[in-house]
Amino acid sequence: MQKISEELLAQARSGDETANAAVIAHMMPAIQKGASLYQAPGLDREDIVQEGLIGLFSAVRSYRPAAGVPFAAFAAACIRNAQQDACKMALRKKHAPLNFSVPLPDVDGTDTRPGPEEQAIASEACADALHKVHTELSATERKVLLASVNGLSPAQTAKTLGTSPKSVANALARARRKLRGTQS
């Protein structure tokens, strides 16, 4: 693998698409390696690759040859830092609801009606979920969950149930945790 020249970096810094593509091609093995090392719930491999590319673009903009560090080493550190930061952010507790949510299916115009097998599986899963709601949740948790499913805000639910919005939010969090099966 050849060294990235100062001229190529200057062209990439000025926005030359060909130069940017050459720098990306040169550094892609480091980006891919980082993507295989860093994993977090809610953070796909493609996301980590994108974070690595962002780190690379930052390296191209901020690299100063006078510091005496080769560009490849500087860029690898920027890529690694960007990917580590993305993993740290994904693991923060405030992102937990996103990490454990269920993605909506893509709608591309094709016939996506389920066949008989899928319908039977979905029916069984629905029955299991309803059974879990009735056996594992308290009455308050069931009421709060139902209100949430019907689109009521915690404040509206609290007013209806005669309790505080914080109590409603806590009951909803407990219900979700129980239904996911992660007790903590």
C-alpha positions in Angstrom: 0.0 0.0 0.0 1.5 3.3 -1.0 1.8 6.4 1.2 -0.8 9.1 0.9 1.0 12.2 -0.6 0.7 15.7 0.7 -0.6 16.8 -2.7 -3.4 14.2 -2.6 -4.3 15.4 0.9 -4.4 19.0 -0.2 -6.7 18.0 -3.1 -8.9 16.0 -0.8 -9.0 19.0 1.7 -10.1 21.3 -1.1 -13.0 19.0 -2.0 -11.7 17.0 -4.9 -13.9 14.0 -5.2 -11.3 11.8 -6.9 -8.7 12.6 -4.2 -11.3 11.9 -1.4 -12.1 8.6 -3.0 -8.4 7.7 -3.2 -7.9 8.6 0.5 -11.0 6.6 1.5 -9.8 3.6 -0.6 -6.4 3.8 1.1 -7.9 3.9 4.6 -10.8 1.6 4.2 -9.0 -1.4 5.7 -8.5 0.5 8.9 -12.2 1.6 8.9 -13.4 -2.0 8.3 -11.1 -3.3 11.0 -12.5 -0.9 13.5 -16.1 -1.8 12.4 -15.3 -5.4 13.3 -13.9 -4.5 16.7 -16.5 -2.1 18.0 -20.1 -3.3 18.6 -23.0 -2.0 20.6 -26.8 -2.6 20.7 -28.5 -0.4 18.2 -25.3 0.3 16.3 -25.0 -1.7 13.0 -21.7 -2.4 11.3 -22.6 0.1 8.6 -23.1 2.7 11.2 -19.6 2.1 12.6 -18.1 2.2 9.1 -19.9 5.6 8.6 -18.5 6.9 11.9 -15.0 5.7 10.7 -15.5 7.7 7.5 -16.5 10.8 9.5 -13.3 10.3 11.5 -11.3 10.0 8.3 -12.8 13.2 6.9 -11.9 15.0 10.2 -8.4 13.7 9.9 -8.1 15.0 6.3 -9.3 18.5 7.5 -7.1 18.7 10.6 -3.9 16.9 9.6 -0.7 19.0 9.9 2.4 17.4 8.5 4.6 19.7 10.6 3.7 17.6 13.6 5.9 14.8 12.3 3.3 12.1 12.4 2.5 10.1 9.2 -1.0 10.8 7.9 -1.9 7.1 7.9 -1.2 6.8 11.7 -3.0 10.1 12.4 -6.0 9.1 10.3 -6.1 5.6 12.0 -6.2 7.2 15.4 -9.0 9.6 14.3 -11.0 6.7 12.8 -10.6 4.6 15.9 -11.6 7.5 18.2 -14.7 8.3 16.1 -15.7 4.6 16.2 -15.1 4.3 19.9 -17.1 7.5 20.6 -20.0 6.1 18.6 -20.0 2.9 20.6 -19.8 4.9 23.9 -22.7 7.0 22.8 -24.8 4.0 21.8 -24.2 2.4 25.1 -25.4 5.4 27.1 -28.5 4.7 29.1 -30.4 7.5 27.4 -30.2 5.6 24.1 -31.6 2.3 25.6 -35.1 2.8 24.3 -33.7 3.1 20.8 -31.4 0.2 21.2 -34.2 -2.2 22.1 -36.9 -0.9 19.9 -38.3 -2.8 17.0 -37.7 -1.3 13.5 -40.6 -0.7 11.2 -40.7 -2.7 8.0 -39.7 -1.0 4.8 -42.6 -0.3 2.4 -41.4 -0.7 -1.2 -44.7 -1.3 -3.0 -44.4 -5.1 -3.1 -47.0 -7.5 -1.8 -46.0 -8.0 1.8 -49.1 -9.9 3.0 -48.0 -12.7 5.3 -48.6 -16.3 4.3 -50.4 -18.9 6.4 -47.2 -19.8 8.3 -46.4 -16.2 9.1 -50.0 -15.6 10.2 -49.9 -18.6 12.5 -46.6 -17.5 14.0 -47.8 -13.9 14.5 -51.1 -15.2 16.1 -49.1 -17.3 18.5 -46.8 -14.5 19.3 -49.7 -12.2 19.9 -51.3 -14.7 22.2 -48.1 -15.1 24.1 -47.7 -11.4 24.5 -51.3 -11.0 25.8 -50.7 -13.8 28.2 -47.5 -12.2 29.4 -49.4 -8.8 29.8 -52.0 -10.5 32.0 -49.7 -12.7 34.1 -46.6 -10.6 34.6 -47.9 -7.0 34.8 -49.6 -5.4 37.8 -53.0 -3.8 37.3 -51.4 -0.4 37.3 -48.8 -1.4 34.8 -51.5 -2.8 32.5 -53.6 0.4 32.7 -50.5 2.6 32.0 -49.5 0.4 29.1 -52.9 0.4 27.6 -53.1 4.2 27.9 -49.7 4.5 26.2 -50.8 2.2 23.4 -53.9 4.4 23.0 -51.7 7.5 22.6 -52.2 9.1 25.9 -49.2 11.1 27.3 -47.9 10.3 30.8 -49.6 13.5 32.1 -52.9 12.6 30.6 -52.6 9.1 32.0 -51.7 10.4 35.4 -54.7 12.7 35.4 -57.0 9.8 34.4 -55.5 7.4 37.1 -55.2 10.1 39.8 -51.4 9.7 40.2 -48.3 11.6 39.2 -46.7 11.6 35.7 -43.5 10.3 37.3 -45.4 7.3 38.7 -46.9 6.7 35.3 -43.5 6.9 33.6 -42.0 4.4 36.2 -44.9 2.0 35.8 -44.5 2.1 32.0 -40.8 1.5 32.2 -41.4 -1.5 34.5 -44.0 -2.9 32.2 -41.7 -2.6 29.2 -38.8 -4.1 31.1 -41.0 -7.0 32.2 -42.3 -7.6 28.6 -38.8 -7.6 27.2 -37.8 -10.1 29.9 -34.9 -8.0 31.3 -35.4 -7.6 35.0 -33.1 -5.1 36.6 
